[in-house]
Amino acid sequence: MHSIHLKTTVGSDGVLRVQLPPEYQEQELEAIVILELLPKGELANPLKTSGWQPGFFEEVVGGWVGEPLVRENQGDYEVRENLF
């Protein structure tokens, strides 16, 4: 069983359209729909409800100003006994 979580708008015709990934084409399936009404305008600004503080990505992305990060040598890995 797989779940798909999406936020969408029901058309003025009352039809909810759900586009499924290609692997579901020509497959029989059973679908369960759980509806939760969202406050008006919530879909217009998805970042508002993402849980991130406003401006977080603008401040953080590309924000490192220190010395370049270097990954040190990790050494040799341990040779383990084969299980099979």
N, C-alpha and C positions, 0 to 999 in steps of 0.2 A: 504494500500500500504506500502510495506517495501522497504528499500534500502539497498544494500550491497555494501560497498566500498572496493575495493581490488586493489592491484598492482600485476601484473603478466606479463608473457612474452608470446607472440604469438609464437607458434612453427614454425619450418622451413616449415611446411606444410600449414602455414597460418591459422591454426585453433586456436581459443581462447577457452580454456577449463575453465569452471567455475564450481566448485563443490559447490552444494547448501546443506544447512542443511537438515537433515532427514525429517523434517516436510513438505518439498516440494515434497517428493517422491510421484509419481503417481498423481500429481496435475496438472491441467491445469493452465497456467499462461501466462501473457503477460510481456515481458521483454523489457526494453529500455536500449540501450547500448550507453554510452557517452565515447568517446575515447579522451585521452590526452596523447600525446607523452612525455615520460620522458627522461631526459638526460641520455646518456649511463652510465651504472654502478650504477645508483641510487638504483636499486634493490639489488645490491651486499652489500650495507651498509645502511640498513633501519634506523639505529640510526642517521646517518648523516642528514637525512631529518626530524627527529622527532620533531625538534624545541627545544630540550634540548641541553644545552651546553655540549661539549665533557668533559667526566669525571664527570658529575654531579652526576650520581648514585653511582659511586665509592666513592665520597666524602661524600655523604649524607646518604646512606643506612647504618644503624648501627653506625652513627656518633655521637649519643648523648653520652656525657661523663660527664654530670652533675649528680646531685642527681637523684635517681630513681623517676619516675613520679608516683604520687599517685592520684587516683580519690577520691575526698572528698565525704562524704555522701551527697546525693542529697536531702534529706529530704522527707517528704510525698508529694505525688502529690495531686493536687486539685481534689476534687470529683465534677463532673459536672452533671447538670440535663440531663436526657435522652432526646434525640430529638424525638424518636418515641415510 
